Amino acid sequence: MSGSSPAARLQRLFEGHRLTPTQRRIAHCMVRRAADAPFLSSVELAELAGVSQPSVTRFAVALGFDGYPALRRHLREVAPAGTEPEEAGEAYNEYQQAVRAEIENLQHLCDVLADPAPVERAGRLLAGSRPLPVLGLRAASSQARGFGYFAAKVHPDVRVLDEGGSMLADRIDSARRAGATALMCFALPRHPRETVDALAYARNQGLTVVTVADSAFAPVAHHSDLLLPAAIGSGLSFDTVCAPMLLGRVLLEAMCDGLPDAQARLEEFDVRAAARGLFVE
């Protein structure tokens, strides 16, 4: 993200602080609503984050301020001149607002990718792991399966882990014994405890964990060697995850760059698909 963007300034403000899960939720909400944050009351922020008003006060104190008013004054002082709270959303219905929120999430992801180094590093880690386990449980299972589907076209051994239970650790063990050096994880709210436990176990077994999560403050952050944030939309009954899905495709591209035979594998697949008549033109 741009170093001078409101979201970037908030990220820097929160870095280095040990926040509780509730406080991470507030921090995540503020980053997502970075342009509005300096103008939100503690009650408004509490409602947006789904926490209590006293939790917002304790959050401000945890950051080193006397209270939430002091935090808000600080945000207004560092906000660019002319910044105003967003009001345009009032002219859109709830479906349009959900779409606009996803557009903002994608713009935020675009800003993050201005520094390609983390994604490039992730691509090298994933390309070098044989096999490559890809973890995603519950809401994140579709992200893991989608990533695994495309990754298998260029990577020789992809293993999708999309079911929890007692066998999950066994499958991580199996991948590690077969030579895996890294694990790709998609983690989305609500974060299953099994996902957190699985990442802790994977790291204990010596795997390097690369995680796509909804926020740098997600519960999986402490168990990830490289966390790549991609915000989700929460304006509808069920979360929208356009940014995490796109980031997954970006990671696939970076992984292909680390696989010398990726293009040859894709061309070979196209030849086989044409011979079998797999697709209708």
C-alpha positions in Angstrom: 0.0 0.0 0.0 1.1 3.5 -0.5 3.3 4.7 2.4 1.2 7.9 2.7 -2.2 6.4 2.4 -4.6 6.6 5.4 -4.6 2.8 5.6 -0.7 2.7 5.7 -0.6 5.3 8.4 -3.0 3.3 10.5 -1.0 0.1 9.9 2.1 1.8 11.2 0.2 3.1 14.3 -0.9 -0.4 15.2 2.5 -2.1 14.5 4.4 -3.2 17.5 1.4 -3.4 19.9 0.2 -6.7 21.4 -3.5 -6.5 20.7 -6.3 -8.8 21.9 -8.6 -10.5 19.4 -11.2 -7.8 20.1 -8.7 -5.1 19.6 -7.4 -6.6 16.4 -11.0 -6.6 15.2 -11.2 -2.9 15.9 -7.9 -2.3 14.2 -9.0 -4.2 11.1 -12.2 -2.2 11.0 -10.3 1.1 11.1 -7.9 0.0 8.4 -10.8 -0.9 6.1 -12.5 2.4 6.9 -9.3 4.4 7.0 -10.7 7.5 5.3 -13.6 7.7 7.8 -11.7 6.7 10.9 -10.7 10.2 12.1 -14.4 11.2 12.1 -16.0 8.2 13.8 -17.3 8.4 17.3 -16.4 5.6 19.7 -20.0 4.4 19.5 -19.9 4.4 15.7 -16.6 2.6 15.6 -17.9 0.0 18.1 -21.0 -0.6 15.9 -18.9 -1.0 12.8 -16.5 -3.4 14.5 -19.2 -5.3 16.3 -17.7 -4.7 19.7 -18.7 -2.7 22.8 -17.9 1.0 23.3 -15.7 0.3 26.3 -13.6 -2.0 24.1 -12.9 0.9 21.8 -11.7 2.9 24.8 -9.5 0.1 26.0 -8.1 -0.2 22.4 -7.1 3.5 22.4 -5.4 3.1 25.8 -3.6 0.0 24.5 -2.1 2.2 21.7 -0.8 4.6 24.3 -3.5 7.3 24.2 -5.4 8.6 27.2 -8.7 7.5 25.6 -10.5 7.4 22.3 -10.9 11.2 21.9 -7.1 11.5 22.1 -6.7 8.8 19.4 -9.2 10.5 17.2 -7.5 13.9 17.6 -4.2 12.2 16.6 -5.8 10.7 13.5 -7.3 14.1 12.5 -3.9 15.8 12.9 -2.2 13.3 10.6 -5.0 13.2 8.1 -4.4 14.9 4.7 -5.9 18.4 4.4 -9.4 18.4 3.0 -10.2 14.8 4.1 -13.8 14.5 4.9 -15.9 11.6 6.1 -17.4 9.6 3.2 -21.1 10.3 2.6 -21.5 9.2 -1.0 -22.6 5.7 0.1 -25.9 7.1 1.3 -27.0 7.4 -2.3 -26.5 3.7 -3.0 -28.6 0.7 -2.0 -27.1 -2.1 0.1 -26.2 -4.2 -2.9 -24.4 -1.3 -4.6 -22.6 -0.5 -1.3 -21.4 -4.1 -1.1 -19.9 -3.8 -4.7 -18.3 -0.4 -3.9 -16.8 -1.9 -0.7 -15.2 -4.7 -2.8 -13.9 -2.1 -5.3 -12.2 -0.3 -2.4 -10.8 -3.6 -1.2 -9.3 -4.3 -4.6 -7.9 -0.8 -4.7 -6.3 -1.4 -1.3 -4.8 -4.6 -2.6 -3.5 -2.7 -5.6 -1.7 -0.3 -3.3 -0.3 -3.2 -1.3 1.1 -4.8 -4.5 3.1 -1.6 -5.2 5.8 -3.5 -3.3 5.9 -6.9 -5.1 8.7 -8.3 -2.9 6.5 -10.2 -0.4 4.5 -11.9 -3.2 7.6 -12.7 -5.1 9.1 -14.3 -2.0 5.9 -16.3 -1.5 6.0 -17.5 -5.1 9.6 -18.8 -4.6 8.6 -20.6 -1.4 5.6 -22.2 -3.0 7.4 -23.2 -6.2 10.2 -24.8 -4.2 8.0 -27.0 -2.0 7.5 -30.5 -3.3 4.8 -31.4 -2.5 2.9 -28.2 -1.9 0.1 -28.5 0.8 -2.7 -25.9 0.4 -4.8 -25.4 3.5 -8.3 -23.8 3.7 -11.1 -24.8 6.1 -14.8 -23.8 6.2 -15.3 -20.4 4.5 -11.7 -20.6 3.1 -12.1 -24.1 1.6 -13.2 -22.8 -1.8 -10.2 -20.5 -2.0 -7.9 -23.4 -1.2 -9.6 -25.6 -3.8 -9.5 -22.9 -6.5 -5.8 -22.2 -5.8 -5.1 -26.0 -5.8 -6.9 -26.5 -9.1 -4.8 -24.1 -11.0 -1.6 -24.7 -9.1 -1.8 -28.4 -10.1 -1.5 -27.4 -13.8 2.0 -26.1 -13.2 3.2 -27.7 -10.0 4.0 -31.4 -9.9 2.5 -32.2 -6.5 -0.3 -30.1 -4.9 -2.2 -31.4 -1.9 -5.4 -29.5 -1.0 -6.2 -29.7 2.7 -9.8 -28.6 3.0 -11.2 -30.8 5.7 -10.5 -30.6 9.4 -10.6 -33.3 12.0 -8.0 -35.7 13.4 -6.6 -36.6 9.9 -5.5 -33.0 9.2 -2.3 -33.3 11.2 -1.6 -36.7 9.6 -1.9 -35.1 6.1 0.5 -32.4 7.2 2.9 -35.0 8.5 2.6 -36.9 5.2 3.4 -33.9 3.1 6.4 -33.0 5.3 7.8 -36.6 5.1 7.4 -36.4 1.3 9.6 -33.4 1.2 7.3 -30.3 1.6 9.1 -27.2 2.8 6.2 -24.7 2.7 2.4 -24.6 3.3 0.0 -22.3 1.6 -3.0 -21.2 3.7 -6.1 -19.3 3.1 -7.7 -18.0 6.3 -11.0 -16.1 6.3 -13.5 -15.1 9.1 -14.8 -16.6 11.1 -11.4 -18.1 11.8 -11.7 -21.8 12.7 -9.6 -22.9 15.7 -8.5 -25.9 13.6 -6.9 -23.6 11.1 -4.9 -21.8 13.8 -3.9 -25.1 15.4 -2.9 -26.6 12.0 -0.6 -23.7 11.2 1.0 -23.9 14.6 1.5 -27.6 14.0 2.9 -27.1 10.5 5.5 -24.6 11.7 6.4 -27.0 14.5 7.1 -29.6 11.9 9.4 -27.2 10.1 7.2 -25.9 7.3 7.3 -22.3 6.2 3.7 -21.0 6.3 2.5 -18.5 3.7 -1.0 -17.2 4.5 -3.5 -15.1 2.7 -5.8 -13.6 5.4 -8.4 -10.9 5.7 -6.1 -8.7 7.9 -2.6 -8.4 9.3 -4.3 -8.7 12.7 -6.0 -12.0 12.0 -5.6 -14.7 14.6 -3.4 -16.7 12.1 -0.8 -13.9 12.0 1.2 -15.3 14.9 1.5 -18.7 13.2 2.5 -17.4 9.7 6.0 -16.8 8.4 4.7 -14.6 5.6 1.2 -13.1 5.8 -0.4 -11.4 2.8 -3.5 -9.4 3.8 -6.5 -9.0 1.5 -9.6 -7.3 2.9 -13.1 -8.9 2.8 -16.5 -7.2 2.4 -18.9 -7.7 5.3 -21.8 -5.6 4.2 -24.0 -8.5 3.2 -25.2 -11.5 5.2 -22.2 -13.5 3.9 -18.7 -12.1 3.5 -17.5 -11.2 0.0 -13.9 -12.2 -0.8 -12.9 -10.8 -4.2 -9.6 -9.5 -2.9 -8.4 -12.7 -1.3 -9.4 -14.6 -4.5 -7.4 -12.2 -6.7 -4.4 -12.3 -4.4 -4.5 -16.1 -4.8 -4.3 -15.7 -8.6 -1.4 -13.2 -8.2 0.4 -15.8 -6.0 -0.1 -18.4 -8.7 1.5 -16.0 -11.2 4.5 -15.5 -8.9 4.7 -19.2 -8.3 4.8 -19.8 -12.1 7.8 -17.4 -12.3 9.6 -19.7 -9.9 8.8 -22.9 -12.0 11.0 -23.0 -15.1 8.7 -25.6 -16.8 5.4 -23.9 -15.9 4.7 -22.6 -19.4 5.6 -26.0 -21.0 3.2 -27.7 -18.6 0.4 -25.3 -19.5 1.0 -25.8 -23.2 1.1 -29.6 -22.7 -2.3 -29.4 -20.9 -3.8 -27.4 -23.8 -2.7 -30.0 -26.3 -4.2 -32.8 -24.2 -7.4 -30.9 -23.6 -7.8 -30.2 -27.3 -7.2 -33.9 -28.2 -9.8 -35.0 -25.6 -12.3 -32.3 -26.6 -12.5 -31.1 -23.0 -13.8 -27.6 -23.8 -16.4 -26.2 -26.1 -15.0 -23.3 -28.1 
